[in-house]
Amino acid sequence: MSEAQEPKPWEQESGEDSTPDGEEFELSEGTPLYELVQRRKKKNQDLVVIVSDYHNRRGTGKSILSCKLADAFDETAEGLTTEKATLDAHEMVEAYVGQPKQSGLVLDEAEAGLSKYESGSSVNKAVREVVSMGRIEEKYLVLNLPASAELDRDLKALCDVWVLVLRRGLALVHFLKYNPYGEHPMAEKKQLIEWSDIPGSHRVREVYNHLTDRKRAHLRGDDSDGGFVRKKEMEEAVEKSEKEAERETRDALIKKMARETDLTNADIGDIVGLSAGRVSQLK
């Protein structure tokens, strides 16, 4: 009888704790993720990494991991800075174009405080914009999503790595590959990575604190300097959209009545609440 195979690292039972606070995170030479990053850099290519939680939980250290990954990828002299990390999808696009080549970028929590639909739509729109540029900026994007499912399937196929947080301090790295036989990209398990909190004295701590402050400000509604859409502005945008839809329906109805009935402009105006002259303009 053959001996039972030793379980893979990601199949083993894990405890509640991982690496001690303050331990430095680094891409270990010879590991699959390290080798992939190096290949991309040698070919002057982009790298897109998704970070999500196994149970779609918050508070499992994804933001810290995202900052550490982006800083480890970054080859610029200054490393990861507050200008390279944002909660706003549009700012991420601007950073992709404006920051130096070989910069690590973070889009954290897919715009905290927005609903799942709004958040997913915003991130998908931003990623599509980056892809549609048709050029390579040699940037290393880390997208920290509440759930990986919030990224459209076709866009997920264009990403390179999926980091799935199993618990705080422990994550499983997958390489994403295009699957010509299915709707989902193939996710190949590659390695485990561990991380810990960012030491208070480390320069990346400033970036993490910056993201945290913006999240808190946004949730309070005090985001005048954060680039977010305030709740009031969101409500106004929804109201404007509804009014535009009503106008389009009204105008279509006017055209239909003018085309299919013998009603005069005045008669139609009485029905829709407009003057005969305005009806004449819209016909």
LINVENUR-V461914 format. One record per pair of residues at least 4 apart in sequence whose C-alpha atoms are under 6 Angstrom apart, sorted by the first residue. I is the first residue (numbers start at 1). GAP is how many residues later the second one is. D is the distance in whole Angstrom. If there is no record, write none. Layout:
i=I gap=GAP d=D
i=I gap=GAP d=D
This chain:
i=7 gap=4 d=6
i=18 gap=151 d=5
i=19 gap=177 d=6
i=21 gap=175 d=5
i=21 gap=176 d=5
i=22 gap=175 d=6
i=22 gap=176 d=6
i=22 gap=177 d=5
i=25 gap=170 d=6
i=27 gap=7 d=6
i=29 gap=5 d=6
i=40 gap=5 d=5
i=44 gap=94 d=6
i=45 gap=93 d=5
i=46 gap=92 d=5
i=46 gap=93 d=5
i=46 gap=94 d=6
i=47 gap=93 d=5
i=48 gap=92 d=6
i=48 gap=93 d=5
i=48 gap=111 d=5
i=48 gap=112 d=5
i=49 gap=93 d=5
i=49 gap=111 d=6
i=49 gap=112 d=5
i=49 gap=113 d=6
i=50 gap=92 d=6
i=50 gap=93 d=5
i=50 gap=112 d=5
i=50 gap=113 d=6
i=51 gap=93 d=5
i=51 gap=112 d=5
i=52 gap=93 d=5
i=52 gap=94 d=6
i=52 gap=95 d=5
i=52 gap=96 d=6
i=52 gap=112 d=5
i=53 gap=4 d=6
i=53 gap=111 d=5
i=53 gap=112 d=5
i=54 gap=110 d=6
i=54 gap=111 d=6
i=54 gap=112 d=6
i=56 gap=90 d=6
i=56 gap=91 d=5
i=60 gap=108 d=5
i=61 gap=107 d=6
i=62 gap=4 d=6
i=70 gap=34 d=4
i=70 gap=35 d=6
i=71 gap=8 d=6
i=71 gap=9 d=5
i=71 gap=33 d=6
i=73 gap=31 d=6
i=74 gap=5 d=6
i=74 gap=28 d=6
i=74 gap=29 d=5
i=74 gap=30 d=4
i=75 gap=27 d=5
i=81 gap=126 d=6
i=82 gap=125 d=5
i=84 gap=21 d=5
i=85 gap=20 d=6
i=85 gap=21 d=4
i=86 gap=21 d=5
i=87 gap=20 d=5
i=87 gap=21 d=5
i=87 gap=24 d=5
i=88 gap=23 d=6
i=89 gap=34 d=6
i=89 gap=37 d=6
i=94 gap=4 d=6
i=95 gap=4 d=5
i=101 gap=37 d=5
i=102 gap=36 d=5
i=102 gap=37 d=5
i=103 gap=36 d=5
i=104 gap=36 d=5
i=105 gap=35 d=6
i=105 gap=36 d=5
i=106 gap=36 d=5
i=107 gap=36 d=5
i=108 gap=36 d=5
i=109 gap=35 d=5
i=109 gap=36 d=5
i=109 gap=37 d=6
i=110 gap=9 d=6
i=110 gap=35 d=5
i=111 gap=8 d=6
i=114 gap=4 d=6
i=114 gap=5 d=6
i=115 gap=4 d=6
i=116 gap=4 d=6
i=120 gap=30 d=5
i=124 gap=27 d=6
i=128 gap=4 d=6
i=157 gap=21 d=6
i=157 gap=28 d=5
i=160 gap=15 d=6
i=160 gap=16 d=5
i=161 gap=13 d=6
i=161 gap=14 d=5
i=161 gap=15 d=5
i=162 gap=11 d=6
i=162 gap=12 d=5
i=163 gap=9 d=6
i=163 gap=10 d=5
i=164 gap=7 d=5
i=164 gap=8 d=5
i=165 gap=6 d=4
i=166 gap=4 d=6
i=166 gap=5 d=5
i=169 gap=25 d=5
i=169 gap=26 d=5
i=169 gap=27 d=6
i=170 gap=23 d=6
i=170 gap=24 d=5
i=171 gap=21 d=6
i=171 gap=22 d=5
i=172 gap=19 d=6
i=172 gap=20 d=5
i=173 gap=17 d=6
i=173 gap=18 d=5
i=173 gap=19 d=6
i=174 gap=13 d=6
i=174 gap=14 d=5
i=174 gap=15 d=4
i=174 gap=16 d=5
i=175 gap=12 d=6
i=175 gap=13 d=5
i=176 gap=10 d=6
i=176 gap=11 d=5
i=177 gap=8 d=6
i=177 gap=9 d=5
i=178 gap=7 d=5
i=179 gap=6 d=5
i=179 gap=7 d=6
i=198 gap=7 d=6
i=200 gap=5 d=6
i=214 gap=4 d=6
i=217 gap=5 d=5
i=217 gap=6 d=5
i=218 gap=4 d=6
i=218 gap=5 d=5
i=255 gap=28 d=5
i=256 gap=4 d=6
i=257 gap=4 d=5
i=263 gap=4 d=6
i=265 gap=4 d=6
i=265 gap=11 d=5
i=265 gap=14 d=6
i=266 gap=10 d=5
i=269 gap=4 d=5
i=269 gap=5 d=4
i=269 gap=6 d=5
i=269 gap=7 d=5
